[in-house]
Amino acid sequence: MKSLVILGAGTSGTMMASHLSKKLNKEWEIILVDKDEVHYYQPGFLFIPFDMYKEKDVVKCKPDLLPKSVHYIPSKIDRILPEENKVLLEDRVLNYDILIIATGCQIAPEEVEGMKGPLWHKDIFDFYTFQGAVALRDKLRTWKGGKLVIHITEMPIKCPVAPLEFAFLADDYFKKRKMRNKVEIYYVTPLSGAFTKPVSSEKLGYLLKEKGIKMVTDFAIERVDNENKKIIDYGDREVDFDLLVTVPTNMGDECIARSGMGDDLNFVPTDPHTLQSKEYENVFVIGDATDIPASKAGSVAHFEAEILTENILRYIEGKELLPAFDGHANCFIESGNGKALLIDFNYNVEPVEGKFPIPGLGPLALLKESKLNHWGKLAFRWIYWNMLLKGIPIPFVSATMSEKGKKLN
């Protein structure tokens, strides 16, 4: 029997297990390895600090989400030996014919001096982890106001729009608590604008200004001064805070570093169109574990999974891989007051106005605030648990981006 091993049972790994269990014949055994048996709905971390979601809304058991035919091994991954087609676990060695790396990425606050210091989860918080989001919720419930600084350390990060969403939701949250006049909100970014794409950056930057959120750009943080409650960049610029909500450096899994397969941030060099490893032909990479220039977001992993499934089948059959992935991403952006925007883009086309998912009809509007987009964001949680992870296609949504119905220049 041949062996296909998937490393990581997060969004990408679970989707690949679901897709391939339906496609591979009985000659293949699918093995999935993950050290943690808890599966988190990570987009929900954004809502926990504002008491919009409870803990139970974002947590399920990983083995319960997998097809019965998939062999799940709860184990820490020591390292990959790609030259030998082996994976070393804590207590055994796995041989593979095909390997899929879906090990994701994690925050690394220790990369910035002082970030994970005495104020960590007291006056300095992340919301990119379950523990950080819950701790921040408890802080906000009793916080009396002051200067709130929302900060991004460096790119790439999971869901690049999430810090903006946090800023917009914070504005709305403090308004509803009738204390917005007691809170100064600053958005501090290493980018030169609100977002990475010019058109959407202008639109989102306008929303920040409209909501009275001050933006500090081109801020490359060097250290956090816990004693004086300041963040300091390499040019000695300082931003003081009463409450710091930061997005630390995002890095790939340490097992990638131990395997000698990653770049400086432990992301695996990956063909951006086929999702095959650039160095090993029987190794494929998906989701946040890749170094491709696409957003590290669930929608991207969803589109990648459909294309990667086809390419793995082609690899098994000895056919040429399809360079079909175009960097497609679509993201809802919560803007507060029960509204959201929706952006749809890829490697070559930036977010523009239009209709989605049916060109010209919608019903969702692109790059415009609407209550329907907000409800679409909330509905995505059901779609995630009941369709995406199970490998069930979403009607009218293609893995490659359609330019129809968009106002392209």
N, C-alpha and C positions, 0 to 999 in steps of 0.2 A: 504493500500500500504506500502511496506517495503522501507526503506531508506538506501542508500549507500552514505556516505558523504566523499568527498575528500577534504583535506585541502592543498591548494597550487595549483596554476595553472601555475607552471613553466614547465620544460621539463617533469618531472615524472608525475605530476598531469594531464597534458594535454594528455599524452600518455595513462594513465590509463582510463581517460574519453572516449577516442576514442576507445580503445579496448573493454571496458565493455559495451559501448552503442550498440555495435554490438552483444554482447553475452547474456546480461540479458533480460529476458522477461518483459512484461508490468506490472508485479507485483512489479517491482523495480523502484524507482525514484533515479536518480543520481544527487546529488547536489555537486557543486564545489564552494569552498569559497577561495577568495584571496583579499587582501587589495589593490593590485596594478593592474591596468588594462593594463599595458604595459608589453609585453613579449619581453625579450631580447634574442638574439642569442649570448649566452655568449662566445663561442669560437671565435667570431668575435672581442671581446674586445682586443685580442692579436694584431690584425692587425691595429686597429685604431691609436695607437701612431705613426705608421710608414707610415700613409697615404695610406695604402693598402685597407682599407674599409672606407666608409663614415658612418655617423650616421644612415642614412636611410637603410643601408644594414643589420642592426642588430635589428631593432625595428618593432614590429607589435602589434596589439591590441589583448589582450587575448581572449575576447569573440568571436572575429572573427575566432579563431582557433579551437573552440569547436563544437562538433556535436550539432545540433539544439535541440536534445532531452535532453541535459544536462541543468539543472537549475543552472545558474551562479549567485552567490551572491557576489557583491563587498563589502567586509567588513573586518575590522580588527578582528583577532581571539583573544579573551581575554584568554580563557583557555579551556582545555578539562577536563571533569569530567568522566573518564573512568568507574568508579564504577556505574555511573548512565546512561551510554550510551548517554551522552549529550555533546554538544559543545556550549560554551557561546560566542556569538558574541557581537558587540557593542550595537545592538538594538534588539536582539532576541536570543532565545534558539533553537538549532537544536537537535532533537532526531535522533539517528541512530541505525540501526541494524548491519551495518558493517562500520568501519571507516578506511580510508586510509590516513596515514600521509605522505604528500609530501611537507613539509614546507621548504626543502632545507637548505642551510647554507649561512651565510653572513660574511663579514670581520668584525673584532672587533679591530681596531687599538688602541682603548682606553685601551686594555689589557696590552700594553707595555708603560711604563712611557715615556712620551715625544714624542711618535710616532705621535699622533694627536695634535702636538703643533703648534707654530707659523709658522713653515716651511711647514705644511701640504698643499699639492697641490700648493706649491711654489718651494721648492727644494726637498720635499719628496712626492712621489706619489705612488699610487697603480694603477694597471690596471685590477683588478678583479671586478671593478664596471664601469658602463657606464660613470659616471661623472669623475672618476679617469682616465680612458683611454682617454677621450676627453681632460682633463686638461693636461695630459702628452703629448699628440700630440701637443698641442699649445706650450708647453715648448720646446719640441725637435725641433720645426720649427725654433726657434731663438737661441737655445743653442750653445755656441761657443766652447764647449769642456771642458775637465777636467776629474775628476775621477768619473766614473759611477759605482755605487755599486748596484748590483741586489741581493736582500736578501729575504730569507724565514725565517719567525719567528719560526714556529713549524708545525709539521704534526699532523693530516691530513689536506690537503688543496684540494680545487677543482682542478681537472686536474693537478696532480703532475708534469707533464712534461712542463707545461706552462712557469714557470720561466726559464727553460733551453731554450725553444723556444725563449723567449724574448731576452736572451743573444745572441743567434745565429743571430736573426734578427737585433739586435742592431749593431752587428759587420758588417753585410751586409749593413745596412742603412748608417752607417758612412763611409763605403768604397765608396758607391755610391755618397755620398756627398763630397767625396775627403777630408775627415777630420778625417779618422781613426787614423792617427798619432797624432792627438790632443786629443784622448780619451783613457784613461785607463779603461778597463772593469774588474770588480771583481765580482765573483759569490760566495756569502756567504750563507752557508747552515748549518742547524743543523745536517745534516746527515754526515756520515763518507766518503761519495763519492758523485758522481753526481746524483745518483738515488737510489731507494730502492732495486733494484734487481741487483745482482752481475754482470752478463754478460752484461746487458745493461748499468750499471753504468760504467763499464770499457770502453765500446764503446763511451758513451756520454762524459766521462771524457777525452778521447783522442781527441774528437772533440773540447772541450773547449781549450785544450792545443794547438791544431793545429791552432786555430783561435786567439791565444794570449790572451785568457781570463784566468785570474788568479783565482784560486779557494781557498777559505778559508772554511775548514770543521769543524765540531763539534762545531759550534758557536751558543751557547744558549744565545740569546739576553736578557739583563736585562733592558736596557734603551737606549733612544736616547738623545744625547746631542745636542740640537738645536743651542746653542750659538757657540759651537766649531765644529759643523757639524761632529759628530762621532756617531757610534753605539758601544755599550759597552756590553760585555757578562758577565756572572756570575763569570768568572775567571779573570775579569778585562782586557781581551784582547780588543783592540780598532781597529776599522776600520774607517778611515776618509773618507769623501765623498764630492764631489761637487754637485752630483745629486744622490739621493737615490730612487731606485724603489723597493719597499718592498711588500712582500706578508704577510699581518698581520695574526694574529690568525684567523682561521675560526671557527665559532660557529654556532650551530643550532639555530632555531628561539626562541625568548624569550617566546613565548607562551608555548613552551615545558617546560621551567623552571617554569613558573607560574603554569603549570599543575602537576609539580612534577614527570614528566615521563622520564626525561633525565639524562645523566651522567654529569660530570663536565663541558663538552663543549656543553651541551644541545642536544646531539645526543641520539636517542631513542634506548635502548637495543633491538636488533632484531635478530631473528634466521638467521644465515648467509646463510642458504640453502633454507628455506621456505619463508622467509621475513615476517613471522608472529611476532608480538610483543612477547617478552619473558614473559610478565606479563598478557596480556589480549588477549584472544583467538579470539575475534572479531575485533581486531585492527591489521592492517598490515602497514608496513613501507617500503618506497621505496626511492631510490636516495640518495641525500646528507643528508637527515634527519636521516639515519640509523647510527649505530655504527659498522657496519660490516667491516672487514678488507679488503675491496675492494676499488679501486680507486673511488674518487668522481668525476665522469666524465659522460658526456652524453651517451657515448657508454654503460657504465655499466647500467645506468638507462634504456636504450633501451632493453638490455637483461633481466634485472630484470622485466620489464613491461610484457614481454611475459610469463615469468614463474609465476609471481604474478597473472596475469589474470587467468591462469589455476588453481592456488591454491584457488583463491576466488570462482571460480565455484565449485571446489571440496568441499570447506567449506560449501557452500550453500546446496550442495547435501548430506552433512554429511559424506563425504569420507575423508580418511586420506590424509593429504597434502603431496605433492611430495617434497623431499629435493633435488631439481634439480638445484638450482643456484650454480655455481661453482666459482663465482668471476670473470667471464669472462670480460675482457676489451681489447679493441684495440684502439690505439691512433696514429694518425699521429704526427710526431715531426718535425716542420719546422727547417731546419738547415741552411737556407740562400742560396743565389745564385740560387734561383728557384728550390731548392731541399728539400726533406723531407725524414725522415725515417718512418717506420711503425712498431709498436710493438703489439703483440698479446699474452696475457697471462691470467692466472687465479690464484686461491688461491695456487695451487701446482706447476704450471709450469711457470717458468720465461720466459721473452722474449728471443727467439732464432731466428736464421736465418731460412728461408724457403720461401714458396709462399702463397699468400692469395688473394682472398678467396677460389679459387679452388686449392686443394692440388696438388703440382707439376707443376701447370700451371700458377697460379697467376691470373691476370697479375701483381699484386703488390708484391714487394720484401719485406721481413721482415728483420728488423734490418740492412738495407742497404740504403744508400742515393740514391735517384733517382728523376728525374724530374717528372716521372709519379706519385710518391707518393705525390709530391707537388700539382699536379693538382687534385689528389684524395682528398686532404685536402680542396682545394677550392671548389670542386664539392660537398663536404659534406653539404655545406650550403643549396643547392637546395634540397638535400635528406632530410635534417632536416625539412625544412618548408613543403615539399610536400609529404613526406613518413613517417618519424619517428613520427611526432606529430599526424598524421592521423591514426597511427596504421597499416600502410601498410608494409608487410614484405619486407625486402631487399633480393633479390635473392642471394643464395649461402652462406648467412651469418646466422649462427646458434646461438641461445642464449647460448648454451654451447660450450666451446672451443673444436675444433677438434685438435688432435695431428698429424693428417696426414699431410704430406708435410713439417714437421718441423724437423730440425736437432737436435733432442734430444740426450742428452748424455746417 
